[in-house]
Amino acid sequence: MMRNSQNLIAGKRKYLAGSILLLLISVTCVAFSMAATDDFDIARREVLLRKIGDETLLQSGDSTSRVLPVKKIAENEYQIRFENNLTFQPDSLVNTTERLLSNNPLTRDYVVNVLNCDNTGVAYGYAISGNKKDDIVACKGRKQPRACYMINIKFKPAGINTLKNGYLLGSLPFLAFIGFIIFRSGKQQQSSPVDQLTDALAIGTALFKVRERELVIDHNPINLTGTETRLLLIFAQSPNQTIERSRLQKEIWEDEGVIVGRSLDMFISKLRKKLEPAPNINIVVIRGKGYKLEVNS
C-alpha cells in the first residue's frame, strides 16, 4: 500500500513538474515574441523618420540630395540629418510629422527639436501628444532660412509595452516559486506516510502511535522525533526484513530535497535506546546491506 501510494504521488510530481516546465517554456516563447514585435516596431519607426526627412527635403525644393542614415542618439530619441542645406516651413514640418506618426501608438507622443549644425542651437521646436490639448506648437508661420539643420525627435517611452515586459519577466521568478512550492508539497506528501495512517501499529509488545509520534511500552509513553517516527514506520511495516541503508537514506532525507549530511547511524542508535524497554524488539545491523527490526513473539 505504501509503495503504491508513493508511485501515485511520484506520478503526480512528474505531471506537476512537466506542467510547470511547459508553462515556463510558453512564457519564454511569449517573451521572445514580444521582443520580436518590439524590434519590428522600432524598424518601422525608423522608416517613418526617413520619410519625414524625405518630405522635408521635397518641401524645401530639393529632390536630389540624400537623407543621411537616421541616427539613434539616446533611448527613444533619433536624429534626422541631411546631405545639403535646406529651408523649412514650421507649419509643413508639424503637419508632416503628425500625418506620418499619429497612426502608430508607439509614435503618437513626441518632441521635435530642429538644431543648427554649426552650434547645435535649437532653431525650432514643438511637442505633440496623443491628447491634443497637451500639444505645444508655436511660431508656425515663420519660414526658416536655408542652413544646415538636424531634426531630433524624442518619443515618449512605450510605458504599456515596458509594463507588459516587466510583468512578464517578473512573473518568471513567481512561477518558479510556485513550482517549487508544488514540487515541495508533493515531496512532503511522499515522505510523510504518517498522515495516511490513523491507527496505531503493534510492534511485539509495544504500541506505536504514528500520528502522535509516540511509542508505548508497558503503558509508558515514549516521545519520538519526526525523523525517529519515519524510521520506525519503515521498520514497522516490514518487521524481520532487511531494509537497505540506501532506501532509508532516500526515504528519510533525499526525498525531502536534502542530501544526507547527518549520520543515519546516530538516529538508529537513538531509536534503539528508546526500544530498549521492550526486550522482544531490537534493531540489528545487517553488514553490507542495512538494518532489520527483529520482533520476537
N, C-alpha and C positions, 0 to 999 in steps of 0.2 A: 504493500500500500504506500509506504513511504517513498519507494523508488519510483512508482507510477506518478505520484504527486510531484516528485522532483522533475520527472520527464515532462509533465504537463507545464510546470512553471518554466522550465528551460525553454519549451516551445514558445510560450508567451513572451519570454525575454527576447528570443530571436525575432519574433514578429514585431515587437516594440522597437528593437534596435533597427530592424530593416525599415520600419515606417519612419523612424526619426532620420535615418540616413537618406531616405527618399525625399523627405521634406527639406532637409538641408541642401540636397542637390537641386531641388526645384527652386529654392530661394536663391541659390548661387546663380542658376541659369537666368532667373528674372533680373538679378543684379547686372549680369553681363549684357542682357538685352537692353536694360535701361541705359547702360553706359554706351552701347552701340547707337541707341536713339539719340542720346546727347551729342555724340560725335557727328551724326548726320545733321542735326540742327545747327551745330556750330559751323559745319562746312557750308550749309545753306546760307547762314548769316553772312559769311564772308563773300559769297557770290552776290548777295544783295548790296553789300558795301561797294563792291566793284561796279555794280550797276549804278549806284549813286554817283560814283566818280565819273563814270562814262557820261551820264546825263548832265552833270555839271560842266564837263568839257563842251558838250554839244550846245548847251545854253550860252557858253562863252564864245561860241562861234568856231570852236576847234573840233574838227572831225578827223584829224590825222595823228595827233600826238597820243602818247600812251598814258594809261593809268598804271602807275607803278604797283608792284605787289603790295597788297594790303598787309600792314604790319600790326601784330598784336603787341601792344606796349605795356599792358597790365591785365589783370584778371578782369574780363568783361569790357576791356577798352581796346579800341582799334584805331589805326591811323591810315587815312587815305592820302596818298601822295601822287604828284603829277610830274610828268616829264618836262613840261614847259609852264611858263607863267600863264595866268588866266585871270579873268574877271568874273564876278558872280553877283547875282541879284539875290539878296536875302530872301525875298518872297518866294522865288523859284526854288531855292535850296530847301526852305522849310516845307514847301509843297511836295518836293521830290522825296524827301525822307519820310514824310507822313504817308505818302502813297505807297512807297515800297516796303515800309516797315510796320505799318499799322495792322496788317492782317496776321502777323505772326505773334503769338502770345509771348514769345521769348524776346521780342524786339519792340514791344509797344511803349516801354518806358526807357527814355534815353536822354542824354545831354550831349549837345553838339558844340564844339569849340573850333572855329576856323582860326588857325595860327599863321602868322607871318614866318616864313622860313628863316629869315635873317636873324631875328631876335626872339622868336617863338612867342611874341606878344599876341594876345587874343584880338583878332580883327573883328570877329563877330561870334556871338554865342546865343544859344537858346536851349530850352528844356521842354520835352514833350512827354506827356503822361497818358496812360490809358484812360484816366479820368480827366476829361478836357479842362475842367475848371482849375486843374493844377498846372496847366501849360504856362511856360514863361517865354514869351516871344516879344522882342522889341525891335525898333528901327528897321522894319521890314521893307520900307520903300527906298532905302538909300543904297544905290549901287556901289559896289566896292571897286577901287581902281585895280588895273592889271598889275599883278605881282606874283611872287612865288607863295603859294598857300598850301597848308596841310589841313586836312579835316580830321579832327579827333572825335570819335563817337564812343561814349561810355554808356553801356547798358546797365539797367538795374539788375542786380543778381537774381537769378531764377530761384526765388525762395521756395516755390512749391516743389520744384524738382529736387532742390537741395534737401528739403524736408523729407521727401519720399526716400531719397537715398539714405538720409540719416536714419529714418525709421527702419529701412531695410537692413542696413549694416548693423544698427543697434539691436535688431531682432535676432541676429545670429548667435551672440552670446546667450541671449534669453532662451532660444531654442536649445542650445547646448545644455544650459542649466536644467531645463525641463526634461531633456533626455536623460541627464544624469540622475535626476530625482526618480524618474520612472524606472530606469535601469537599476538604481539602488534599491527601490522598493521591491522589484522583482527578486533581487538577491536576498533581501531581508526575509521575504516570504519563503524562499527556498531554504535558507539557513535557519529558519525558525519553525520547524515542525512542532515545536512546543504548543503553538497556537492552535494546531489542528487536534490536539488531544484534550479531552475534558476529564477522562477517568484516570485514576491513579493506577500505577503498574506495580504488580507484586514481583519482587525480586527475592526469591528464597523466603526468609522470614521478615524481610524488610518491605516497607511500603514506600514507593517512590511517587510523590505528588508532583507531577511535572509542572503544571501551571503555577503552583505555589513555590516551586523551586525548593522543595523540602523532602528530606529523607527521614522516614520514621522507623526507628529500630528500638524494639522493646518499649514502645509507647513514648520514646524520647525523640522529639523533633530535632533534626539537624539541618540548618540552613545551607543552601548551596548557592554558589555564584552562577551567573549566566553561563559562563564557559563550562563550569562543572556540570551544570544541568544538561547542556547539549552533549557533552561527552558521555555522561551516564545514560542518556536517552539512546544514543547509538549502541552502547553496550547492551542495554536492557532489551532492545529489540532483536538482538542476536546473541542471546546468552550461550556460553560454552562454544562460541565460534570465534575463530581468529579474525580480528579486524585489522586490516593493513594500516600501517603507520601513515602511508600516503593518503588513504581515504580520510583518516581523522584530520590530517592537516588541511586537506581540501575542504571538507565539510564544515570545519570549525573556523578556519581563518581565511583560506584563499577565496572561498565563495563569497566572503564579505568584502572582497576587493583589497585585502591586506596580505602581503607576502609574509609568511611565517617568520617572525623575528624573535618570538618568545619560545621558551622551551616547552615542548609538549610533555616531556618527562616530568617537568615541575608540576604541571596540572594533574597528571596521572598520579603523582606522589601525593598531592593534596587530597585527591578523591579517594585514594587508597586509605588514607588515615581516617577519613570520615566513614569509611565502610568497616573499619576495624571492630566496632561493637557487634557486628554480625559475623559470627565465626564461619558461617557456611557460604560467605560471599568474599571473593578476592579477585583482584585484577593482576594477572600474571603476564610476564614478558615472554613473547614468542620470538626468540632470537632470529634476526634476519628477516622477520616478517612484520610483527606488530604486537598487539596485545589481545588478551582474551579475558572476558568476565566469567570466571568459574563460579557456578552456582550449584552447591551440593544440596541434595534433598535431606 
